[in-house]
């Protein structure tokens, strides 16, 4: 009985930590690479949540050139009726 109680307490602590990481980072923390946190984040352009997707991204402001140098892939977002594509972060390999 005592093991079950401690298991439930540990599960609650993990849920709280992941909930706080989502609130602070804007996504779920899933790793660390090259000096940057990697988060799993939901992104959508103009019609949320129907036309969105989940992806891994580096957390923070990483410009396109630094993204390419680090081996990542720049992500661009498109809004309906907009010709230009906006840089939306860096996806790790």
C-alpha positions in Angstrom: 0.0 0.0 0.0 2.9 2.3 0.8 4.5 1.7 -2.6 1.3 2.7 -4.4 1.0 5.9 -2.4 4.6 6.9 -3.2 4.0 6.0 -6.9 1.0 8.3 -7.0 2.9 11.1 -5.4 5.8 10.8 -7.9 3.3 10.8 -10.8 1.6 13.9 -9.5 5.0 15.6 -9.2 5.9 14.7 -12.8 2.6 16.0 -14.0 3.1 19.3 -12.2 6.7 19.7 -13.6 5.5 19.1 -17.2 2.5 21.4 -16.7 4.8 24.2 -15.5 7.3 23.6 -18.3 4.4 24.0 -20.8 3.4 27.3 -19.2 6.9 28.7 -19.0 8.4 27.3 -22.3 5.2 27.3 -24.4 5.7 23.6 -25.1 6.7 20.3 -23.4 10.4 20.0 -22.6 11.7 16.9 -24.3 15.5 17.4 -24.4 18.6 19.5 -24.6 21.1 19.8 -27.5 23.8 22.2 -28.4 23.1 24.6 -25.6 19.4 24.8 -26.3 16.3 23.2 -24.8 14.2 21.2 -27.2 10.4 21.6 -26.7 7.5 19.8 -28.3 5.2 22.6 -29.4 1.8 23.1 -31.1 1.9 25.7 -33.9 -0.9 27.1 -36.1 -1.1 30.0 -38.4 -4.6 31.6 -38.8 -7.1 28.8 -38.2 -6.4 27.3 -34.8 -6.7 24.5 -33.8 -8.0 23.0 -37.1 -4.8 23.6 -39.2 -2.0 23.2 -36.8 0.7 20.7 -36.0 3.0 19.5 -33.2 6.8 19.7 -33.8 10.0 19.7 -31.9 11.7 23.1 -31.8 14.6 24.8 -30.1 13.5 27.1 -27.3 14.5 30.7 -27.6 15.4 33.1 -30.3 17.6 31.4 -32.8 17.9 33.2 -36.1 17.9 31.4 -39.4 21.6 31.4 -40.0 22.4 30.0 -36.5 19.7 27.4 -37.0 21.3 26.2 -40.2 24.9 26.2 -38.7 23.7 24.1 -35.8 22.3 21.5 -38.1 18.7 22.4 -37.6 16.0 23.1 -40.1 14.3 26.5 -40.2 10.5 26.4 -40.0 8.3 28.8 -41.8 4.7 29.5 -41.2 2.1 30.5 -43.9 -1.1 32.3 -43.2 -4.0 32.2 -45.6 -3.8 35.0 -48.2 -0.2 36.0 -47.2 2.4 35.7 -49.8 5.5 36.1 -47.6 6.4 33.2 -45.2 7.4 34.1 -41.7 10.3 32.4 -39.9 8.8 30.4 -37.0 11.7 28.8 -35.3 14.3 26.1 -35.6 13.6 22.4 -35.7 16.4 20.2 -34.4 17.6 17.2 -36.4 
